[in-house]
Amino acid sequence: VSDTVVEPYNATLSVHQLVENSDETFCIDNEALYEICMRTLKLSNPSYGDLNHLVSAVMSGVTTCLRFPGQLNSDLRKLAVNMVPFPRLHFFMVGFAPLTSRGAHSFRAVTVPELTQQMYDPKNMMAASDFRNGRYLTCSAIFRGKVSMKEVEDQMRNVQNKNAAYFVEWIPNNVQTALCSIP
């Protein structure tokens, strides 16, 4: 995406400051954003404006519970308390669903299982990483719209049970859910 030679150095050298001076860091990289724009959103030549629009949509989703009321609400403090087992482990990978291209005019309701599958799909992650070689310490699923809380909790429990090998066993109840009624 970027032809700036020092971009990897800037990212690497900033990590120390983020470890020491940040409570929560949401990891987003240009390569993953570019791949999402090309493959999922079907943009032939994504601009930085397209990448920024995607970032704004993702961060709007992450902070939605701060701005709107919900049935089971969450905020950044609760997120940190429930998702950071040790102070230095506050780097979050962000998955977003649904991702649809601008030309896709099929407005259909997406089910909770479909959203959950898309949320864990590496193609919907905002940082390029191979998840087969790691494990989830914690997970937070924030749903928006008219969704049954029971269905969300059942689905998240089902995902966690079916994929137990991808979750660490030393953190109990490591999947947090939140539901905001504003779509």
Secondary structure, DSSP 8 states (H G I E B T S, - for coil): ----TTHHHHHHHHHHHHHHH-S-EEE--HHHHHHIIIIIS--SS--HHHHHHHHHHHHHHHTHHHHS--SB---HHHHHHHH-SSTT--EEE-B------TT--------HHHHHHHHH-GGGBSS---GGG--BS-EEEEEESS--HHHHHHHHHHHHHHTGGGB-SSSTT-EEEEEES--
